[in-house]
């Protein structure tokens, strides 16, 4: 039976939504039309965000008046709260979607759900990059599913990688498109809108977050997403971080193949982001700004000869490419809910701690400087192999916000744990440290 048939034939899947931002609003807009999904609760620390998200999603007002989670579950309505912890006070939900913006809060919410026996769909990429492998291991031990969020780029990349491997192709690279130029690492929330041709007041009126767009442009967001992919697909991160070669979809198979075969990769089986801009700022032809891709090698002469005959763009030899031009974020998130609830199968799940995102200074930082984390004015995130990150005791970008430097750090240098005073008793720090120790 199809997923829609199975959802219709059973009791509705009871879903809690932690976070009411853009992705969550998109999910709500579709969930009201998705058969067999009951969004029982929406939690966001901002008291205006939950009601606003429901209004934008055209949620039936009569359904958004539940007075508690118990009331929502009994009536089929939706409870709006500012307390994400209240969603996991009992095991009455089937699936929790973590869609908040704080990595630390996202980890705590996910842990609470897992320990209550609730499946988790992780749409908070900062949380997954910080401790996804440990969350997945905790979920497996508790007999529940931990899944990346379908519709967001990491899960879609994982799907392409799985397709290639299932078909018997060797994966050369997998990744996403990104708007990036050398020097973008220094972009701050005060300067970011000039790079997008927007006025700051216009962006604020449109509810666009400057920190999110800063993280998009300085490379942090791509690093976080591709860390998730590397950990889920056991693909290697570039040893010196993402290089963002300019490349359109037509050229993926030529550019994203190993250097020994004429490409830009240091080895086969890697993650990488391609820039949508040429180094002089011109738009790349057939760019993948909202897209994801996989490049792969045919392992027989017959398969290599057949690829171009089937319309697959190749490098003229054994390498081919497949991509998806768009990702629909929360509009596609019901797929994860269905897979997790019906089949106990994730749409991407971390398997090992392969990749990390290290904190790097955007400018010369004095002792006493307070770090602002991903998308801020002080630091950006560089993708590194986990082994290299641990060897230099790099501070994960997901732990950086709010920490003060104990000593100066030069622009372009990795901020280490010795440069800050981490509170080892903090539950998120302790959870991350335990994951690191399990990887050594």
Buried (B, 14 or more C-beta within 10 A) or exposed (E): EEBEEBBEEEEBBBBBBBBBBBBBBBBBBBBBEBBBBBBBBBBBBEEEBBBBBBEBBEBEEEBBBBEEBEBBBEBEBBBBBEEBEBBBEEEBBBBBBBBBBBBBBBBBBBBBBBBBBBBBBBBBBBBBBBBBBBBBBBBEEBEBBBBBBBBBBBBBBBBBBBBBBEEEBBBBBBBBBBBBBEEBBEBBBEBBBEBEEBEBEEBEEEEBBBBBBBBBBBBBBBBBBBBBBBBBBBBBBBEEBBBBBBBBBEBBBBBBBBEEBEBBBBEBBBBBBBBBBBEEEEEBEBBBBBBBBBBBBBEEEEBBEEBEEEEBBBBEBBBBBBBBBEBBBBBBBBBBBBBBBBEEEBBBBBBBBBBBBBBBBBBEBEEEBEBBBBBBBBBBBBBBBBEBBBEEBBBBBBBBBEBEBEEBBEEBBBBBBEBBEBEEEEEBBEBBBEBBEEBE
